[in-house]
Amino acid sequence: MNYRTDKYGNSLSILGFGCMRFPKKMGATDFAETEREVMLAINKGINYFDTAYIYPRSESVLGEILEKNGVRNKINIATKLPHYLIKKNEDFERIFNEELKRLRTDHVDYYLMHMLTDIDTWKRLVSLGVEEWLAKKTECGQIKQVGFSYHGNSDMFCTLVDARNWDFCMIQYNYMDENTQAGRRGLEYANKKGLPVMIMEPLRGGKLANPPENAKKIMERYIPSHTPAQWSFLWLWDQPEVTVVLSGMNSEQMILDNVATASSAKTGFMGDAERAMLADVVKAINSKIKVGCTGCGYCVPCPKNVDIPGTFAAYNRAKSEGKIPGLIDYFMCTALRPTSTAASQCVGCGKCEKHCPQKIEIRKQLKEASKYLEGPLYKTARKVAKIFVKM
């Protein structure tokens, strides 16, 4: 296993274990299989485990495994504060204590503000006293480091990076999202600010492990040969700004394969030939997309607060990878915010089109995206979100 260091020199395995989806049996978490996989990962050198308050039974199962096998001190636990469930100051302590109880530990190594989407969300937490609460927890050692996870565009990500003296952050990043989400721009910005960057969605929910046939053939022709999943990981670990790459591994073979890749990965692996090959792969995958948006962000801010790059990224994903992944992306970048950024808010002023380098008919495409993405499922989910998010 290869390791990189965090802001304070602690050694972290470059491959992290994502605990959102543990193996299931008869509809419930398969504890025995999960235990085998977690212990295999630890024995192979993985020392960063990422969970969250809202992942079903994830914290409690992980905590039980660590306690049963006496390995809590061998690994780092990362878990998350669900800001959307925080309504008053007392909620910080209540939820955190519940997490400690589930995890059967007296401290959390890496504590994230879960799914920060904009600066207003952070300001709401600040108004409820989160800074003072975090200061007390870090002073007494119950929280070692504080960070945030993010879904959204690079401009807002950079704003959040500057909002406080964070210890680390987490972004969605892969060779398809190089110019969307926080993107390479956000990765490099965080790195310049001294922040370790943890990566989620390296395989885009598994889609990059099994890309379309036209993309897969491009990879198969390249020598030396690597699987699509290996190319995705190697592209990330080539970048020194990347600290840990999370993988939601749910089989022993997957763990062994990813550990082998992580053990051989190094910065500087990607030369011009490899980058050109992956650029062709991106073009092949993008041949199915609907809007030629590069995520440059010149079209924003929108007078009606529409997240234009986020909408098009979700719309393209829905069309190229399946509607559900696209809907999830769209929901996170438009509905899980205090102020909606949905495409349906467009009034057709045309301001965005004057600044688009790609000359995209943005107004027309926003209408198409809204029609496709804002159906009954989205509207229902948005109503539920309003219960948890201050709109």
Secondary structure, DSSP 4 states (H G I P E B T S, - for coil): --EEE-TTS-EEESEEEE-SS--EETTEE-HHHHHHHHHHHHHTT--EEE--TTSTTHHHHHHHHHHHHT-GGGSEEEEEE-GGG--STHHHHHHHHHHHHHHT-S-EEEEEEEEE-SHHHHHHHHHTTHHHHHHHHHHHTSEEEEEEEE-S-HHHHHHHHTTS--SEEEEE--TTSTTSTTHHHHHHHHHHTT--EEEE-TTTTTGGGS--HHHHHHHHTSSS---HHHHHHHHHHTSTTEEEEEE---SHHHHHHHHHHHHH--TT---HHHHHHHHHHHHHHHTT-S-------TT-S-TT---HHHHHHHHHHHHHH-HHHHHHHHHHHHTSSSS---GGG-----TGGGG-TT---HHHHHHHHHHHHSSHHHHHHHHHHHHHS--
